[in-house]
């Protein structure tokens, strides 16, 4: 896995928050929602999703795109940035092996998931493809 630490200034997004159970996610409900969202975007437009794990069996999920007046704010700070494998779940397995101190944003809690907030960046193509995974972290040290 290729990764580095990136510092981002505050970023703002407009979009939609929804709540899903893990059963719904496994059944493909998120994939369908992202497919619909991406179908309305222009070719090569960038968008992102944010997963916030705030409960043991469910999580909040945001789909949106950058906007200077956006109501959803990713705060300034350091983020682990990883180029995802073809199977993103394997990227998360490798990220969890790192000695990270993830930030608990948007109500995400480490008690609910070892990576309480996950940001996935996508590029609209003929369909869309994930280009980056970002994990907000409290410091810039990764072992």
Secondary structure, DSSP 8 states (H G I E B T S, - for coil): -EEEEEEE--EEEEEEEEEEEHHHHHTTHHHHHHHHHHHTS-TT-EEEEEEE--SSSEEEEEEEEE-TT-SEEE-SEEEEEEE--SSHHHHHHHHHTS---B---TT--TTT-SS-EEEEEEEESSSEEEEEEEEEESSS---
